């Protein structure tokens, strides 16, 4: 009798262990399916408009940590401006809202910074010497006449940046993009224009 009871207990234990193992496997599979479905339901595309001065961007979400962007932007600081189109790679460390990005593209715009700097340096020398430097035959005072075309340049664009893409309102639907960076246009001279942008982004 005792042996029979022992056998029944062993069988019951084995049955319970097998049932638990099957249940764990089933629930794990359901959980992974739910996670995959939730991942598929997450918005994979974002369109954003930012001011400061202006940027229109399309962002393709590749994973919680990486995305790619295509942007058209305009940036200006009095003596120079840049109208640019760039492709960017963006990294969200840890899948959070903070990001680092790097863009490569094409830029066109005016740049008077070098001519302005040269003119100011010469004017400073003339003022500091009371005009006597003009009597020096080795000093060449540049009084060039420029046309508007002389200041316009185009070239390769490098634009590193960082910022936050803050989820607001309904999760994974509306975002508040905030970005800080530099536009480097390489076209003989290097034109460097910083930017600070804040805008609105819609995910779908």
C-alpha positions in Angstrom: 0.0 0.0 0.0 2.8 2.4 1.0 4.6 1.6 -2.2 1.5 2.3 -4.2 1.1 5.7 -2.5 4.7 6.6 -3.2 4.3 5.8 -6.8 1.1 7.9 -7.0 2.9 10.8 -5.3 5.9 10.5 -7.7 3.5 10.5 -10.7 1.6 13.5 -9.3 4.9 15.4 -8.8 6.1 14.5 -12.3 2.7 15.6 -13.7 2.7 18.9 -11.8 6.3 19.6 -13.0 5.4 18.8 -16.6 2.3 21.0 -16.4 4.4 23.9 -14.9 7.0 23.6 -17.6 4.4 23.6 -20.3 2.6 26.6 -18.7 5.9 28.5 -18.4 6.7 27.8 -22.1 3.2 28.9 -23.2 3.2 32.1 -21.2 6.7 32.9 -22.3 5.6 32.5 -25.9 2.5 34.6 -25.4 4.6 37.3 -23.7 7.1 37.4 -26.5 4.3 37.6 -29.0 2.8 40.5 -27.1 6.1 42.2 -27.0 6.6 41.7 -30.7 3.1 43.0 -31.5 3.7 46.0 -29.3 7.0 46.7 -31.1 5.3 46.4 -34.4 2.6 48.8 -33.3 5.1 51.5 -32.3 5.3 54.3 -34.8 8.2 53.8 -37.2 8.0 57.3 -38.9 8.3 60.8 -37.6 7.8 64.1 -39.4 9.0 67.2 -37.6 9.1 71.0 -38.2 11.5 73.1 -36.1 12.2 76.8 -35.8 15.6 78.4 -35.2 15.8 79.1 -38.0 14.0 76.3 -39.8 14.2 72.6 -40.4 11.8 70.1 -41.9 12.8 66.5 -41.2 11.6 62.9 -41.8 12.9 60.3 -39.3 12.8 56.6 -39.8 12.9 54.7 -36.6 15.1 51.6 -37.0 15.2 50.5 -33.4 14.7 52.1 -29.9 18.3 53.3 -30.1 18.9 54.1 -33.8 17.1 56.1 -36.5 17.9 57.7 -39.8 16.8 61.2 -41.0 16.4 63.2 -44.1 16.3 67.0 -43.4 16.0 70.3 -45.3 17.1 73.3 -43.2 17.9 77.0 -43.3 20.4 78.6 -40.9 21.7 82.2 -40.8 23.8 84.5 -38.6 23.9 87.9 -40.3 27.2 87.5 -42.3 26.5 84.0 -43.6 23.7 81.6 -44.2 23.2 78.0 -45.4 20.4 76.3 -47.2 21.0 72.6 -46.7 19.8 69.1 -47.4 21.4 66.3 -45.3 21.0 62.7 -44.4 21.6 62.0 -40.7 22.3 59.0 -38.4 20.8 59.4 -34.9 21.7 57.4 -31.8 19.5 57.4 -28.7 21.7 56.0 -25.9 19.7 53.5 -23.8 16.6 54.1 -26.0 15.8 57.4 -24.1 14.9 60.8 -25.3 18.5 62.2 -25.5 20.2 61.7 -28.9 23.5 62.3 -30.7 23.5 62.7 -34.5 25.7 63.3 -37.4 24.6 64.5 -40.8 26.3 64.7 -44.2 24.9 66.6 -47.2 25.0 69.7 -49.4 24.9 73.4 -48.5 24.4 76.6 -50.5 24.5 80.2 -49.2 26.3 83.4 -48.8 29.4 84.0 -46.6 30.9 87.4 -46.0 32.7 86.5 -42.7 36.2 86.3 -44.3 35.9 89.5 -46.3 34.4 91.3 -43.2 37.2 90.0 -41.0 39.9 91.2 -43.4 38.3 94.6 -43.8 38.0 95.0 -40.0 41.6 94.0 -39.5 42.8 96.6 -42.0 40.6 99.3 -40.6 42.0 98.5 -37.1 45.6 98.9 -38.4 44.8 102.2 -40.0 43.1 103.5 -36.9 45.9 102.3 -34.5 48.6 104.0 -36.6 46.6 107.2 -37.3 46.7 106.4 -41.0 50.5 106.4 -41.1 50.5 102.7 -42.2 49.0 103.8 -45.5 52.4 105.5 -46.2 54.2 102.2 -46.0 54.6 100.9 -49.6 54.5 97.3 -48.3 51.0 97.8 -46.9 48.3 97.2 -49.4 45.0 98.6 -48.5 42.3 96.4 -50.1 39.3 98.3 -51.3 37.8 95.6 -53.5 34.4 96.0 -55.0 32.3 92.8 -54.7 29.3 91.8 -56.5 26.6 89.9 -54.7 27.7 86.7 -56.5 31.1 86.8 -54.9 29.7 85.9 -51.5 27.6 82.9 -52.5 29.2 79.5 -52.1 28.2 75.8 -52.2 29.9 72.8 -50.8 30.0 69.6 -48.7 28.0 69.8 -45.4 28.9 68.2 -42.1 26.5 68.8 -39.3 27.0 67.2 -35.8 24.4 67.7 -33.2 22.7 66.6 -30.0 19.4 67.1 -28.3 16.2 65.6 -26.9 13.2 64.1 -28.6 10.6 64.4 -25.8 7.5 62.2 -25.9 4.5 64.4 -25.0 0.8 63.7 -24.8 -0.2 60.3 -26.1 2.8 58.0 -25.9 4.7 57.5 -29.2 2.5 59.9 -31.0 3.6 63.5 -30.5 7.1 64.7 -29.7 8.9 67.9 -28.8 12.3 67.9 -30.6 15.0 70.2 -29.2 18.4 70.2 -31.0 21.7 72.0 -30.7 24.5 71.7 -33.3 26.8 73.2 -36.0 26.5 73.4 -39.8 30.0 73.2 -41.4 30.0 74.0 -45.1 33.3 73.1 -46.7 33.8 75.2 -49.9 37.3 76.6 -50.0 36.6 78.4 -46.8 34.8 76.7 -43.9 31.6 78.3 -42.9 30.5 77.3 -39.4 27.0 78.3 -38.2 25.6 77.1 -34.9 21.9 76.4 -34.4 19.4 75.9 -31.6 16.1 74.5 -32.8 12.9 73.6 -31.0 9.8 72.2 -32.8 7.0 69.8 -33.1 7.0 66.2 -34.3 4.2 63.8 -35.3 4.8 60.0 -35.3 2.8 57.5 -37.3 
